[in-house]
Structures are given as structure tokens and as C-alpha cells.
Amino acid sequence: MSIEDYETVIGLEVHAELSTKTKIFCKCPTKFGAEPNTQVCPICMAMPGTLPVLNEKVVEYAVKAGISTNCEIERDSKNDRKNYFYPDLPKAYQISQYDKPLCKGGFIEINVNGENKKIGITRIHIEEDAGKLNHNEFGQGSLVDLNRAGVPLIEIVSEPDMRSSEEVDAYLKKLKSILEYIEVSDCKMQEGSYRADVNVSVRKKGDTEFGTRTEMKNMNSFRSIVRAIEYERARQVEVIENGGKVEQETLRWDDVSGKTFSMRDKEDAQDYRYFPDPDLVAIRLSDEYIENIRKNLPEMPESRKDRYINKLGLSEKDANFLTSSKAYSDMFEKAGEICKNYKAVCNWLNSDIARILNEKEQEPDQIPFSAENLAELVKLIDDGVISSSIGKKVLDELFANPRSPKQIIEEKGWVQISDENAIKEVVLKVIKENEESVLDYKAGKDRVLGFLVGQAMKETKGKANPKMLNEMFIEELKK
């Protein structure tokens, strides 16, 4: 049998760090990048005799996420202790939720290859993050940084409804955009505030029982997740086809080699010995509390998408692209409002800006310049101060050293040539140097005009006004 005779079954456990100012059970700050062990206190360091107090904002953010993903919000919930030992877990247990999560039974809708599909969400629960181990590169031990210990998380557990890496990619991006829009998490993957545990199994097409699953932990790159799923799918099929048995285990994905490696046997729920945390009271939510959160949710991606199509005249493809990221959408709205050319702003975001981010392997929230800068760039082109080709150079400068586009073109001497006499001089020079192309044009080969304009732009290093060049070439070639 070939790999095409097997179906892949994928479920995800997504961990999103909540954008609260303080940790889940103490008043320590949650700022990223602080010096090791400078954002800690006796509570998050698990000193004897300390007692946790639940951060109310964490509950509010979890409920927001639940409502936005069509979950049922539980009126009665509680915190549990998840017991396991690891050096970066100071209490030797994690405070999480087990049988009574805050949210359950939701879904989000994705679109892959033009087809809509609902991906079920089993539950959303709150929990604390663990610390971080910093390993000595020469194998001389590890140091523990507890700044992250106690940082609030929501874990969003999907149903095993995904059947391809493309569906996983669409689901993760849609979920990320929802969390960004409701402003409960910044979802900065490069900082680990949006990461996923990926569960993969395979079964022969037509089978109803799931195969044995493996889990790849703490993955925080869309590209790596897609690659890891494709590799693990092929690996499991190869094991089965060779008469072997897939082991239930936790795997580590190595991005350099493009392979998975075994870390340990995969734990089941009973291995964690869950029990209610005796130091924390139960969580009781009123209908009024939940409804108040529902009423105050910000505009969601689907609503923005409809507005972009129906009011701003964008195509569905462009609207989908912009609303896929709150960073893109916010920049589009702000820049478009300033320069009054929404279509041009969309084109810059959808083409050159997206391309540069992809080359740098960066996310939209890492765009280094402001919406005001982008609006100024669009306006300089619309006003004829610079050409579109010079605009691309300005964009490169904005990524390298963000500042006013007007300042950039003044520094570089990139102001567009729109003087009629100067344009005519260049046109006559190009005509004289390309007599064969001129004859081809006069013989009816209209496409030659583009070549001649290109030569003139090359002559002026992209500074000439392209519209004036076109008009003057046609005028001179008719003579």
C-alpha cells in the first residue's frame, strides 16, 4: 500500500499566553525578556507556606476566548493540581483544570481550497506556565529561570478533526487571529506566547478506529508544524507498512534535520494524578458576568472582512489576507484612513511587505515601521513625488531603518523626475540608441514600448515619472 491509502488524523493543544500585567496566582509582572529570576516572588517560586490567589483577569480573558470560539461557558469551574516532576516546575505540580474547564464544546470554521470545515474545540482551560531551563552549550549543567513560572495560559484543545497539514495551518492561523482581535494574547510566536502540541496518527482509509498517536511538544512556527506533520505522517506509514507498530510517545522536532526524535513515553491523564487544588476556591460565574463580556467583545475578523468587501470594495481574497492578522488589519485601516487610498495600502501589505516578512521569517506584528509611514509612502507615490519602483526601495529602507519616507527620499536623492524637458531628453536618447526597437514598434509590435520605457527608467535610475515617459515615447514615435 502507498501513503495515499492512509488517512492522517491530527488534534492540537494550543497554549496561548494571556496578556495580563501580572501572573495567574501572584502579583509578579509578566514582561518578556527580563533578566533571569527578576520577576519572581515566594508564591511563584513555591516557597513553603505561600498561598495562590487567582487573577480575575485570567478568568475574564478565558471566557472571552470561549465565547469567540463558540464554546459553552461553564458556570461552575475549579482548579486542579497536575502532578509531575521537572526541574523548571518549582512546586512539582502545575495548577491547571481537569474535569471542570471554564469553556467546552466550541468550534471554529476554516477554509481550505475553497471548502469550509468546522474544527471542534473540546475545551479551553486556564493554567500556569512552567519556568525555563537554560542549558549550558558544553553540557556542564542547566540553570533554571523562573520568570515564566506562573505566567497565565489558556490551553485550547481541539477535537481530532484535522486531516492534513493544510487544515492545521488554517486552523492555527484562524485561532491566532481570533485571540489577537479580542486582545487576550499577543500571540507572538517568536516569544513562545502562542505554541502548540501536535498529536498525529494515521489509519487506513475507511477505518473508524484511530491509530496510535504521537505528540510533538511546544512548537511555535507554522512552517515547522507543517513540515513536522508531513514527516511524522510518512514515518508512521513506513513503520506500519514494514510490519512495525507505532509507539505512543512524545517526540521532539528538529528543524535542521527535518526529523522527529523520541523524548519519552506519552503520558495519559491518570499519570498526572489530578485532584482539586485545596488552596483555591471554586470559580462561580453568573449569567450577567458572561453576557457583559459577550456584549463588549471587539469587532471580529469576519465582520471586518464583510466591511472591507462591501464598503471598501476589496476582493474576497484581499479581505481574507488582511483579516488573517490583526497587525495587518490594523495597519490597513489606519494607513488607509490617513492617505485615503485603501486599495494601494492593501497592495503594499499583500505583496512587498508580506514577501519581505516571509523572507525574514517574521510575523506581521514584527513590521518595524508605523501605519503613518506606510500612508506617507503611498501618498508620495500618488502625488507623483516618487515612482512605484522607488517606492520599493523606500520600503526596503523602512525595514532596515524605520523613519519618515520623505526623509529617506531626500537623503537618497530619489525624488521623481517630472520635468518635461528632462524627460524628453532621456526619451530622445533611448530612441536614438534603440533604432531596431523603434522600427519594431512602428511595424506594429506595441509591446516594444514597455522595453523602451524600461530603458528610460534604467537611464534615470528609476526616478523618471513613468506616466510622462509613456506619453512622451508615444508622441515621439509617431513623428
C-alpha positions as CSV (number, residue, x, y, z in Angstrom):
1,M,0.0,0.0,0.0
2,S,1.1,3.6,-0.6
3,I,1.0,6.6,1.7
4,E,-2.1,7.8,-0.2
5,D,-4.0,4.8,1.2
6,Y,-3.7,6.2,4.7
7,E,-5.6,9.0,6.4
8,T,-3.9,11.4,8.8
9,V,-5.7,12.3,12.0
10,I,-4.5,15.4,13.8
11,G,-5.5,17.1,17.0
12,L,-3.9,20.2,18.6
13,E,-3.4,21.5,22.1
14,V,-2.7,25.2,21.7
15,H,-1.1,27.2,24.6
16,A,-1.7,31.0,24.4
17,E,0.0,33.2,26.9
18,L,-2.6,35.8,28.2
19,S,-1.8,39.5,28.0
20,T,-2.3,40.2,31.7
21,K,0.1,42.5,33.5
22,T,0.6,40.1,36.4
23,K,0.9,36.3,36.8
24,I,-2.0,34.0,37.4
25,F,-1.6,33.5,41.2
26,C,0.6,36.4,42.3
27,K,1.5,40.0,41.6
28,C,4.7,39.4,39.7
29,P,4.9,41.1,36.3
30,T,4.8,39.1,33.0
31,K,7.0,41.2,30.9
32,F,9.0,39.2,28.3
33,G,12.8,39.4,28.2
34,A,13.6,40.4,31.7
35,E,16.9,39.3,33.4
36,P,16.6,35.7,34.8
37,N,14.7,35.4,38.1
38,T,14.0,39.1,38.4
39,Q,10.2,38.7,38.1
40,V,9.6,36.2,40.9
41,C,8.3,36.1,44.4
42,P,7.8,33.4,47.1
43,I,4.5,32.3,45.6
44,C,5.7,31.6,42.0
45,M,8.9,30.2,43.4
46,A,6.8,27.7,45.5
47,M,8.3,28.7,48.9
48,P,6.7,26.7,51.8
49,G,3.6,28.3,53.4
50,T,2.7,30.5,50.4
51,L,-0.9,30.6,49.1
52,P,-2.0,31.4,45.5
53,V,-4.8,33.9,44.7
54,L,-6.4,33.6,41.3
55,N,-6.1,36.6,39.0
56,E,-9.6,37.6,38.0
57,K,-8.5,39.0,34.6
58,V,-7.3,35.5,33.6
59,V,-10.9,34.2,34.0
60,E,-12.3,37.1,32.0
61,Y,-9.8,36.5,29.1
62,A,-10.6,32.8,29.1
63,V,-14.3,33.5,28.9
64,K,-13.7,35.9,26.0
65,A,-11.8,33.2,24.2
66,G,-14.5,30.7,24.8
67,I,-17.3,33.0,23.6
68,S,-15.3,33.9,20.5
69,T,-14.8,30.2,19.6
70,N,-18.5,29.3,20.1
71,C,-17.9,27.4,23.4
72,E,-20.3,26.8,26.2
73,I,-19.2,28.8,29.2
74,E,-19.3,26.7,32.4
75,R,-20.9,28.5,35.4
76,D,-19.1,26.2,37.9
77,S,-15.4,25.5,37.4
78,K,-12.4,24.7,39.6
79,N,-8.6,24.5,39.6
80,D,-6.8,21.2,39.8
81,R,-3.2,20.0,40.5
82,K,-1.5,18.3,37.7
83,N,1.4,16.3,39.3
84,Y,4.7,15.7,37.5
85,F,8.3,16.4,38.2
86,Y,10.6,18.5,36.1
87,P,13.3,20.9,37.1
88,D,11.5,24.1,35.8
89,L,8.3,23.3,37.8
90,P,9.1,24.5,41.3
91,K,6.0,23.0,43.1
92,A,6.4,19.6,41.3
93,Y,2.8,20.2,40.2
94,Q,1.1,22.6,37.8
95,I,-2.2,24.3,38.7
96,S,-4.5,23.6,35.7
97,Q,-8.0,22.4,35.2
98,Y,-9.1,18.8,34.6
99,D,-12.8,17.8,34.7
100,K,-14.4,21.2,35.0
101,P,-12.8,23.6,32.5
102,L,-14.1,27.1,32.0
103,C,-15.2,26.5,28.4
104,K,-16.1,23.4,26.4
105,G,-17.8,22.3,23.2
106,G,-16.9,25.0,20.7
107,F,-15.7,25.2,17.1
108,I,-14.1,27.5,14.6
109,E,-14.6,27.4,10.9
110,I,-11.7,27.2,8.4
111,N,-11.5,27.4,4.6
112,V,-9.1,25.2,2.8
113,N,-9.0,25.1,-1.1
114,G,-12.3,26.9,-1.2
115,E,-14.1,24.5,1.2
116,N,-15.4,25.4,4.6
117,K,-14.9,23.0,7.5
118,K,-15.7,23.2,11.2
119,I,-13.0,22.1,13.6
120,G,-14.4,21.2,17.0
121,I,-12.9,22.6,20.2
122,T,-13.1,20.1,23.1
123,R,-12.3,22.6,25.9
124,I,-10.5,25.8,26.9
125,H,-9.0,25.9,30.4
126,I,-6.7,28.1,32.4
127,E,-3.3,27.1,33.8
128,E,0.1,28.4,34.8
129,D,3.2,28.2,32.7
130,A,6.4,26.5,34.0
131,G,9.8,28.1,34.2
132,K,12.6,27.8,31.6
133,L,15.7,25.7,31.6
134,N,18.8,27.3,30.1
135,H,21.2,24.5,29.1
136,N,25.0,25.1,29.1
137,E,26.1,24.5,25.5
138,F,29.1,22.5,26.6
139,G,27.0,20.1,28.7
140,Q,28.1,21.5,32.0
141,G,24.6,21.6,33.6
142,S,21.5,23.8,33.3
143,L,20.2,26.9,35.0
144,V,16.5,27.5,35.9
145,D,14.9,30.8,35.1
146,L,11.5,31.1,37.0
147,N,10.4,34.4,35.4
148,R,7.9,32.5,33.3
149,A,6.7,30.3,36.1
150,G,3.1,31.3,36.9
151,V,2.6,33.2,33.7
152,P,-1.1,32.7,32.8
153,L,-2.0,30.5,29.9
154,I,-5.2,29.2,28.2
155,E,-5.0,25.8,26.7
156,I,-7.3,25.3,23.7
157,V,-7.8,21.6,23.0
158,S,-9.2,20.7,19.5
159,E,-11.1,17.6,18.5
160,P,-9.1,15.3,16.2
161,D,-10.9,16.8,13.2
162,M,-8.0,17.8,11.0
163,R,-6.9,15.6,8.2
164,S,-3.9,17.4,6.6
165,S,-1.1,19.9,7.4
166,E,-3.0,22.5,5.3
167,E,-6.0,22.2,7.7
168,V,-3.8,22.5,10.7
169,D,-2.1,25.6,9.2
170,A,-5.5,27.2,8.5
171,Y,-6.9,26.3,12.0
172,L,-3.8,27.7,13.8
173,K,-3.9,31.0,11.8
174,K,-7.6,31.4,12.3
175,L,-7.4,30.8,16.0
176,K,-4.4,33.1,16.3
177,S,-6.3,35.9,14.6
178,I,-9.3,35.5,16.9
179,L,-7.1,35.7,20.1
180,E,-5.4,38.8,18.7
181,Y,-8.7,40.5,17.8
182,I,-10.2,40.0,21.2
183,E,-6.9,41.2,22.7
184,V,-6.4,38.4,25.2
185,S,-3.0,37.3,23.8
186,D,-0.3,39.0,21.7
187,C,0.3,35.5,20.1
188,K,4.0,36.4,19.5
189,M,5.2,33.0,18.3
190,Q,8.8,34.1,18.4
191,E,8.4,34.8,22.2
192,G,6.6,31.5,22.8
193,S,3.3,33.1,23.7
194,Y,1.5,31.0,21.0
195,R,2.6,27.4,20.7
196,A,1.1,24.1,20.0
197,D,1.4,20.4,21.0
198,V,0.7,18.5,17.8
199,N,-0.9,15.0,18.0
200,V,-0.6,12.9,14.9
201,S,-1.8,9.4,14.0
202,V,-2.5,7.5,10.8
203,R,-5.1,4.9,9.8
204,K,-6.1,3.1,6.6
205,K,-8.8,5.0,4.7
206,G,-12.2,3.6,5.6
207,D,-11.1,2.6,9.2
208,T,-13.2,4.1,12.0
209,E,-10.8,3.5,14.9
210,F,-7.9,5.9,15.5
211,G,-4.3,4.8,15.2
212,T,-1.7,5.2,17.9
213,R,-0.8,8.9,18.3
214,T,2.5,10.6,18.9
215,E,2.8,14.1,20.3
216,M,5.3,16.8,19.2
217,K,5.6,19.4,22.1
218,N,5.8,23.2,22.2
219,M,6.0,24.0,18.5
220,N,5.9,27.7,17.8
221,S,6.3,28.1,14.0
222,F,3.6,27.5,11.3
223,R,6.3,26.3,8.9
224,S,7.8,23.9,11.3
225,I,4.4,22.5,12.3
226,V,3.5,21.8,8.7
227,R,6.9,20.1,8.0
228,A,6.7,18.1,11.2
229,I,3.2,16.7,10.4
230,E,4.3,15.7,6.8
231,Y,7.4,14.0,8.2
232,E,5.6,12.2,11.0
233,R,2.8,11.1,8.7
234,A,5.3,9.5,6.3
235,R,7.3,8.0,9.2
236,Q,4.2,6.3,10.8
237,V,3.0,4.9,7.5
238,E,6.5,3.5,6.8
239,V,6.6,1.8,10.3
240,I,3.2,0.2,9.7
241,E,4.0,-0.9,6.1
242,N,7.2,-2.6,7.4
243,G,5.2,-4.6,9.9
244,G,6.0,-2.5,12.9
245,K,3.9,-0.8,15.5
246,V,3.7,3.0,16.1
247,E,4.6,3.7,19.8
248,Q,2.6,6.2,21.8
249,E,5.4,8.7,22.7
250,T,6.4,12.3,23.0
251,L,8.6,13.5,20.2
252,R,11.0,16.4,19.6
253,W,11.0,18.0,16.2
254,D,14.4,19.0,14.9
255,D,14.1,21.8,12.3
256,V,17.6,21.4,10.9
257,S,17.4,17.7,10.1
258,G,13.7,17.8,9.4
259,K,13.1,14.7,11.6
260,T,11.4,13.8,14.8
261,F,13.2,12.1,17.7
262,S,11.8,10.3,20.7
263,M,11.9,12.0,24.1
264,R,9.8,9.8,26.4
265,D,6.7,7.7,26.5
266,K,3.5,9.7,26.1
267,E,1.7,10.2,29.4
268,D,-2.0,9.6,29.9
269,A,-4.3,11.6,32.2
270,Q,-4.0,9.1,35.1
271,D,-0.2,9.6,35.1
272,Y,-0.7,13.1,36.3
273,R,-2.9,12.2,39.4
274,Y,-5.2,15.2,39.1
275,F,-7.0,16.3,42.2
276,P,-8.7,19.6,43.1
277,D,-6.4,22.3,44.4
278,P,-7.2,22.7,48.1
279,D,-5.7,26.2,48.2
280,L,-8.1,27.7,45.6
281,V,-11.8,28.3,45.9
282,A,-14.2,27.2,43.1
283,I,-15.0,29.5,40.3
284,R,-18.6,30.6,40.0
285,L,-19.8,32.8,37.0
286,S,-23.1,34.5,36.8
287,D,-25.2,34.8,33.6
288,E,-24.8,38.6,33.9
289,Y,-21.0,38.4,34.1
290,I,-20.8,36.2,30.9
291,E,-23.3,38.4,29.0
292,N,-21.4,41.5,29.9
293,I,-18.2,40.1,28.4
294,R,-20.2,39.0,25.3
295,K,-21.6,42.4,24.7
296,N,-18.2,44.1,25.0
297,L,-16.3,41.9,22.5
298,P,-14.5,44.0,19.8
299,E,-15.2,43.6,16.1
300,M,-14.2,40.1,14.9
301,P,-12.4,39.1,11.7
302,E,-15.5,38.0,9.8
303,S,-17.2,41.4,10.5
304,R,-14.1,43.3,9.3
305,K,-13.9,41.1,6.2
306,D,-17.5,41.9,5.3
307,R,-16.9,45.6,5.7
308,Y,-13.7,45.5,3.6
309,I,-15.6,43.8,0.8
310,N,-18.9,45.7,0.9
311,K,-17.8,49.2,1.9
312,L,-14.2,49.4,0.7
313,G,-14.6,47.4,-2.4
314,L,-11.8,44.9,-1.8
315,S,-11.9,41.4,-3.3
316,E,-12.6,38.5,-1.0
317,K,-9.1,37.2,-1.4
318,D,-7.6,40.6,-0.3
319,A,-10.1,40.8,2.6
320,N,-9.2,37.3,3.8
321,F,-5.5,38.2,3.7
322,L,-5.9,41.4,5.7
323,T,-8.1,39.9,8.4
324,S,-5.9,36.9,8.8
325,S,-3.8,39.0,11.1
326,K,-4.9,41.8,13.4
327,A,-1.5,43.5,12.8
328,Y,-2.2,43.6,9.0
329,S,-5.8,44.7,9.5
330,D,-5.0,47.5,12.0
331,M,-2.2,48.8,9.8
332,F,-4.5,48.7,6.7
333,E,-7.3,50.6,8.5
334,K,-5.0,53.3,10.0
335,A,-2.9,53.9,6.9
336,G,-5.9,53.8,4.6
337,E,-7.7,56.4,6.7
338,I,-4.7,58.7,6.5
339,C,-3.8,58.5,2.8
340,K,-7.4,57.8,1.6
341,N,-6.2,55.0,-0.8
342,Y,-7.2,51.8,0.8
343,K,-6.5,49.7,-2.3
344,A,-2.9,50.9,-2.6
345,V,-2.3,50.2,1.1
346,C,-3.7,46.7,0.6
347,N,-1.5,46.1,-2.4
348,W,1.7,47.0,-0.4
349,L,0.7,44.8,2.5
350,N,-0.3,41.9,0.3
351,S,2.7,41.9,-1.9
352,D,6.0,43.5,-1.0
353,I,5.5,43.7,2.8
354,A,4.3,40.1,3.1
355,R,7.1,39.0,0.8
356,I,9.8,40.7,3.0
357,L,8.3,39.3,6.2
358,N,8.3,35.8,4.6
359,E,12.0,36.2,3.6
360,K,12.9,37.3,7.1
361,E,10.7,34.5,8.6
362,Q,8.9,37.2,10.7
363,E,5.3,37.7,11.7
364,P,3.1,40.8,10.8
365,D,3.4,42.1,14.3
366,Q,7.1,42.5,13.7
367,I,6.7,45.1,11.0
368,P,9.2,47.7,12.2
369,F,7.5,50.9,10.8
370,S,4.2,52.5,11.6
371,A,0.9,52.9,9.7
372,E,1.8,56.6,9.3
373,N,5.0,55.7,7.5
374,L,3.1,53.4,5.1
375,A,0.4,56.1,4.5
376,E,3.2,58.6,3.7
377,L,4.8,56.3,1.2
378,V,1.5,55.7,-0.6
379,K,0.8,59.5,-0.7
380,L,4.3,60.2,-2.1
381,I,3.6,57.9,-5.0
382,D,0.0,59.1,-5.5
383,D,1.3,62.8,-5.6
384,G,4.0,61.9,-8.2
385,V,6.9,62.7,-5.9
386,I,8.4,59.2,-6.4
387,S,7.7,56.3,-8.7
388,S,6.5,52.8,-7.6
389,S,9.9,51.4,-8.3
390,I,11.5,54.0,-6.0
391,G,8.7,53.2,-3.5
392,K,10.0,49.6,-3.3
393,K,13.5,51.0,-2.4
394,V,11.9,53.2,0.3
395,L,10.2,50.1,1.7
396,D,13.5,48.3,2.0
397,E,14.8,51.3,3.9
398,L,11.8,51.3,6.2
399,F,12.5,47.7,7.1
400,A,16.2,48.4,7.6
401,N,16.0,51.7,9.5
402,P,12.4,53.0,10.1
403,R,12.0,56.7,9.6
404,S,9.9,59.1,7.5
405,P,9.7,58.1,3.8
406,K,10.1,61.8,2.9
407,Q,13.3,61.9,4.9
408,I,14.5,58.7,3.1
409,I,14.0,60.1,-0.4
410,E,15.7,63.4,0.5
411,E,18.7,61.5,1.9
412,K,19.0,59.3,-1.1
413,G,18.1,61.8,-3.8
414,W,15.2,59.7,-5.0
415,V,12.7,62.5,-5.9
416,Q,10.9,61.6,-9.1
417,I,11.9,63.5,-12.3
418,S,8.8,65.2,-13.7
419,D,10.4,68.0,-15.6
420,E,9.2,67.8,-19.2
421,N,12.5,68.9,-20.8
422,A,14.5,66.4,-18.7
423,I,12.1,63.6,-19.6
424,K,12.2,64.5,-23.3
425,E,16.0,64.4,-23.3
426,V,16.0,60.9,-21.9
427,V,13.3,59.7,-24.3
428,L,15.3,61.0,-27.4
429,K,18.5,59.4,-26.1
430,V,16.8,56.0,-25.7
431,I,15.2,56.2,-29.2
432,K,18.5,57.0,-30.7
433,E,20.2,54.1,-29.0
434,N,17.5,51.6,-29.9
435,E,16.7,52.1,-33.6
436,E,15.8,48.5,-34.2
437,S,13.2,48.5,-31.4
438,V,11.8,51.8,-32.8
439,L,11.3,50.1,-36.2
440,D,9.6,47.1,-34.5
441,Y,7.2,49.5,-32.7
442,K,6.4,51.3,-36.0
443,A,5.8,47.8,-37.5
444,G,3.0,47.2,-35.0
445,K,4.8,45.5,-32.2
446,D,3.3,47.6,-29.4
447,R,5.0,45.6,-26.6
448,V,8.3,47.2,-27.5
449,L,7.0,50.3,-25.8
450,G,7.4,48.6,-22.4
451,F,11.1,47.8,-23.3
452,L,11.8,51.4,-24.2
453,V,10.2,52.8,-21.1
454,G,12.2,50.3,-19.1
455,Q,15.4,51.5,-20.7
456,A,14.5,55.1,-19.8
457,M,13.8,54.1,-16.2
458,K,17.2,52.4,-16.1
459,E,18.8,55.5,-17.5
460,T,17.2,57.6,-14.8
461,K,17.8,55.0,-12.1
462,G,14.0,54.7,-11.6
463,K,13.4,58.4,-11.0
464,A,11.5,59.3,-14.1
465,N,7.7,59.7,-14.0
466,P,6.5,56.6,-15.8
467,K,3.3,58.1,-17.0
468,M,5.1,61.0,-18.6
469,L,7.6,58.6,-20.1
470,N,4.8,56.6,-21.7
471,E,3.1,59.6,-23.1
472,M,6.3,61.2,-24.5
473,F,7.5,58.0,-26.1
474,I,4.2,57.6,-28.0
475,E,4.3,61.2,-29.1
476,E,7.9,60.9,-30.3
477,L,7.4,57.6,-32.0
478,K,4.5,58.9,-34.0
479,K,6.7,61.5,-35.6
